[in-house]
Amino acid sequence: MLAVRPATGADHDAIWAILKPVFRAGDTYTIDPAIPRADALAYWTAHRCYVAEDAGDVLGTYYLKPNQQGGGAHVANCGYATLPAARGRGIASAMCAHSLDAARAAGFRAMQFNFVVSTNTGAIRLWEKHGFDTVGRLPRAFDHPGSGEVDALVMHRFL
């Protein structure tokens, strides 16, 4: 049974195993594809970090943080990644549902994704399923390694 729990230092190897292929692909995150392991883990775990595990195997991870400081701190932001071999099993959906609950419990009043690459259609469908609307489009904002310059979406929902 899939369980989502706070990450610990003992999860770093598993988190890196998830992040490395996602970041190296360079097609969904605005992260340098050559980011070193230590820098990637520092980036990902700098805020509330969670893992999704099944039978002791970590299959996904997400972070939760304020989208902005000051007057924008009531809006949450998250990043999600699933182990490539575990995709299509509902892990990202479970993490999204968990993140919405965790954000509410932490006092956030909305959640916003600032930069959803328009070619990431699976993620867009998933976020829409969880109540997110596209509230903005950034034309040709992402230089996709296979598709060239593509749009990025700003997606939002109230909690």
Backbone torsions as a table, in degrees:
resi	resn	phi	psi	omega
1	MET	NA	133.6	-178.5
2	LEU	-71.9	131.7	176.7
3	ALA	-130.6	139.8	176.3
4	VAL	-110.3	130.0	-176.5
5	ARG	-143.8	161.9	175.3
6	PRO	-60.3	141.5	177.5
7	ALA	-77.0	153.4	174.2
8	THR	-125.6	172.3	176.7
9	GLY	-58.3	-29.1	179.2
10	ALA	-67.4	-15.0	-179.7
11	ASP	-89.4	-4.2	-172.1
12	HIS	-59.0	-40.0	178.4
13	ASP	-62.5	-43.5	180.0
14	ALA	-67.4	-39.7	178.3
15	ILE	-63.4	-43.3	178.6
16	TRP	-63.6	-37.4	178.0
17	ALA	-61.9	-29.0	177.2
18	ILE	-81.7	-47.3	-175.0
19	LEU	-70.1	-38.6	-173.4
20	LYS	-53.6	-54.1	-179.5
21	PRO	-67.3	-31.1	178.7
22	VAL	-67.1	-49.4	-179.5
23	PHE	-68.5	-41.1	-179.2
24	ARG	-62.9	-33.5	179.3
25	ALA	-63.7	-33.0	175.7
26	GLY	67.1	20.0	-174.3
27	ASP	-112.9	1.9	179.6
28	THR	-134.3	-25.9	-178.0
29	TYR	-116.3	149.3	176.3
30	THR	-88.3	51.4	179.3
31	ILE	-113.4	140.1	175.4
32	ASP	-56.2	121.3	-179.2
33	PRO	-58.1	-20.3	179.6
34	ALA	-96.4	14.5	-177.8
35	ILE	-54.3	132.0	177.3
36	PRO	-68.8	155.2	-178.6
37	ARG	-51.6	-50.4	-176.7
38	ALA	-60.3	-41.6	179.9
39	ASP	-68.4	-39.4	179.1
40	ALA	-64.1	-44.2	179.4
41	LEU	-67.2	-38.8	177.8
42	ALA	-62.3	-43.5	178.2
43	TYR	-61.5	-48.9	-172.3
44	TRP	-72.5	-35.5	-173.6
45	THR	-100.8	10.0	-179.1
46	ALA	-68.1	-16.9	-178.8
47	HIS	-124.4	-163.1	175.3
48	ARG	-63.2	123.9	-177.7
49	CYS	-124.0	138.1	-178.2
50	TYR	-128.9	157.5	172.4
51	VAL	-128.0	149.9	173.7
52	ALA	-107.9	125.5	-177.8
53	GLU	-131.5	152.3	177.7
54	ASP	-134.7	122.3	-179.6
55	ALA	52.9	38.3	177.9
56	GLY	84.2	-4.9	178.5
57	ASP	-95.9	125.3	177.5
58	VAL	-79.8	119.7	-174.4
59	LEU	-113.7	-13.3	-179.2
60	GLY	-158.6	164.8	178.7
61	THR	-151.9	150.6	172.2
62	TYR	-147.9	158.9	172.7
63	TYR	-119.9	156.3	179.2
64	LEU	-131.7	130.0	-179.5
65	LYS	-153.9	166.3	171.3
66	PRO	-65.8	140.8	179.2
67	ASN	-68.4	-37.1	179.4
68	GLN	-141.0	176.1	174.8
69	GLN	-96.9	176.9	173.6
70	GLY	54.0	-124.2	-175.6
71	GLY	-66.1	-11.3	177.6
72	GLY	-104.5	5.8	-174.4
73	ALA	-73.6	-8.5	178.2
74	HIS	-83.8	-4.5	178.5
75	VAL	-104.9	126.9	-179.6
76	ALA	-85.9	161.2	173.0
77	ASN	-139.1	145.3	178.5
78	CYS	-137.0	158.1	167.7
79	GLY	-129.8	141.8	-175.3
80	TYR	-129.5	147.4	173.9
81	ALA	-150.3	140.5	179.4
82	THR	-121.2	141.5	175.2
83	LEU	-55.6	127.0	-176.1
84	PRO	-50.9	-40.2	-179.1
85	ALA	-69.4	-14.3	-177.1
86	ALA	-104.9	5.0	-178.2
87	ARG	-67.3	151.7	179.8
88	GLY	84.7	9.0	-178.2
89	ARG	-108.4	8.7	178.5
90	GLY	84.9	11.1	-177.1
91	ILE	-68.8	-46.3	179.4
92	ALA	-62.6	-38.8	178.2
93	SER	-64.0	-43.3	177.9
94	ALA	-63.3	-40.0	178.5
95	MET	-67.4	-38.4	178.6
96	CYS	-63.1	-47.0	178.8
97	ALA	-59.4	-43.9	179.0
98	HIS	-62.2	-42.3	-177.7
99	SER	-65.5	-35.9	177.3
100	LEU	-63.9	-43.0	177.2
101	ASP	-65.9	-44.0	-179.5
102	ALA	-63.8	-38.9	179.1
103	ALA	-65.4	-44.6	177.0
104	ARG	-59.1	-47.3	-178.5
105	ALA	-61.9	-29.6	179.2
106	ALA	-84.2	-0.8	176.7
107	GLY	94.0	3.6	176.2
108	PHE	-70.0	150.8	-178.7
109	ARG	-111.9	-7.9	178.1
110	ALA	-157.8	168.5	174.3
111	MET	-134.8	140.6	-178.3
112	GLN	-136.8	135.5	171.3
113	PHE	-106.2	120.1	-170.8
114	ASN	-82.3	-21.2	-167.6
115	PHE	-155.2	75.6	177.8
116	VAL	-94.6	115.3	-177.2
117	VAL	-64.7	128.2	-172.2
118	SER	-62.5	-22.7	177.6
119	THR	-80.6	-8.5	179.6
120	ASN	-85.7	64.0	-171.1
121	THR	-65.0	-32.0	177.1
122	GLY	-63.1	-43.5	178.3
123	ALA	-66.0	-41.5	179.8
124	ILE	-60.3	-46.1	177.5
125	ARG	-59.9	-41.3	-179.4
126	LEU	-65.2	-45.8	-179.4
127	TRP	-64.2	-40.1	176.8
128	GLU	-61.6	-41.0	177.2
129	LYS	-58.3	-32.0	-179.6
130	HIS	-94.1	16.5	170.4
131	GLY	94.3	8.6	179.1
132	PHE	-83.3	142.6	173.9
133	ASP	-113.3	147.5	171.9
134	THR	-79.7	119.3	-176.8
135	VAL	-111.5	-3.1	178.7
136	GLY	-164.3	156.4	178.3
137	ARG	-135.2	127.5	179.1
138	LEU	-104.3	104.3	-173.7
139	PRO	-64.2	130.0	174.7
140	ARG	50.2	37.6	-174.7
141	ALA	-84.4	-13.9	-177.5
142	PHE	-123.8	129.0	178.1
143	ASP	-91.6	90.3	-176.5
144	HIS	-72.4	135.2	-176.3
145	PRO	-64.2	-21.7	-179.9
146	GLY	-112.3	-25.4	-174.2
147	SER	-110.5	-0.8	-178.1
148	GLY	75.2	-152.9	-177.2
149	GLU	-73.2	120.1	179.3
150	VAL	-126.6	162.1	-180.0
151	ASP	-72.9	158.2	169.6
152	ALA	-120.9	143.5	-178.0
153	LEU	-105.7	147.7	168.2
154	VAL	-104.4	121.8	-177.9
155	MET	-120.0	145.1	-171.2
156	HIS	-148.3	151.4	168.5
157	ARG	-155.5	149.6	173.1
158	PHE	-82.5	152.3	178.4
159	LEU	-98.8	NA	NA
